[in-house]
Amino acid sequence: MWNRLKKLFSNKSTETATEQSGRPPCAPPLEPAVPAEPTPPVLAFDNARPEVEAFLKLDISSAKADSEKGEQAKSVMKKMAIDIDQIERAARGNPENAIDTGLWLSGSGYGNLAQELTDRFRESGWLDHEQFASALWARSTLAVNATFHHLVGPAMLANADCQQRLGNTDRATYIYTSVFKDFVFLIATWQQNPAAPDGDDKAAIECLRTAIEKLTALGNSEVEGTDLKTSGEHVLQILERSGSGE
């Protein structure tokens, strides 16, 4: 399933923004793949980085910004997509196979930049651009950090939220469902662990809670026989240990 879903989301970022889709992580939690031996970082796929960083310095908050800078934003993200395409190809087989430090830095770096773009577009009300950026965020994160649920979850949820606001309810439901299915193991894990989750663990559980809430709000009561209400109650009990269940 991992490879099939990977194909669903690959090579789509050069299409129009409304054609983007989310790609859920379906690999079980594994130890992160790391380089076999230390190597100097070589950022081989960062051709678009200077343009992205330059765009992020622009003020896009004005009413005219979309018409004046919208095409520039699309151009920048299409160039990002080309680099991310290369990163995905180079990282094929990850997380089962180790990737070198430079490739990991490139993928992680683009994930951070795409997240910044997603936030900026959301603040400015550029929904189509926000959806495009969140898709890039998800792709780059999944390419090199697929086993880190606290990194994958926010990117997938951001894209699902965009799909929902664009009226693509089926696509949004699909992504929320995929997040739920991939994160639901956290309930059993933390029911066996009496400690209060914090840091990355807490962030991952919060993503699971969001997916449950979104699916419920969209009229779903279960996912493949798993009751969402009961799952939500378990998640709340786990988060209440750290005072974050409000």
Buried (B, 14 or more C-beta within 10 A) or exposed (E): EBEEBBEEBBEBBBBEBBEBBBBBBBBEBEEBBEEEEEEEEEEBBBEBBEBBEEBBEEEBEEEEBBEEBBEBBBEBBBBBBBBBBBBBEBBEEBBEEBBBBBBBBBBBBBBEBBBBBBBBBBEBEBBBBBBBBBBBBBBBBBBBBBBBBBBBBBBBBBBBBBBBEBEBEEBBBBBBBBBBBBBBEBBEBBEEEEEBBEEEBBBBBBBBBBBBBBBBEBEBEEBEEEEBEEBBEBBBEBBEBBEBEE
